[in-house]
Amino acid sequence: MKLRNLFIAALLGAGLTVIPAASANAIGGPNTLTVIAYYSDGGKQTLVGQKWLGCSGPGGQWGETTTYINLFFPPC
């Protein structure tokens, strides 16, 4: 059991060193609005808050933040 956990940890560690991290600019892009939608639970049926930024305008937010999120990148 210990050997298996060590092996899995080594594989995960090796995978993290091979996969390059994307910069924040590469995710949304200059002509894209970044929207984070927060939901009340894992079923993601009830929207309880949002944050947005991009499109050369001020960002904003409303509601509450939770750990249940969806990301959206609509064009400006």
BELPE-V306787 format. One line per field, one symbol per residue. ss: DSSP state (H for helix, E for strand, - for the rest). phi: phi as a letter, one per 30 degrees, with the letter a starting at -180 (. if undefined). burial: 1 if it has 16 or more other ideal C-beta (glycine too) atoms within 10 Angstrom, else 0. A space follows every 10 residues. Layout:
# BELPE-V306787
ss: ???
phi: ???
burial: ???
This chain:
# BELPE-V306787
ss: -HHHHHHHHH HHHHHHHH-- ---HHHHH-- -EEEEEEEE- ------EEEE EEEE--EEEE EEE----EEE EE--E-
phi: .ddddddddd dddddddddd dddddddcjd cbdcbccccd addhccdcab bbajhhbdda aaiccbdcbb cbbddd
burial: 0000000000 0000000000 0000000100 0011101110 0000000011 1101100000 0000000000 000000
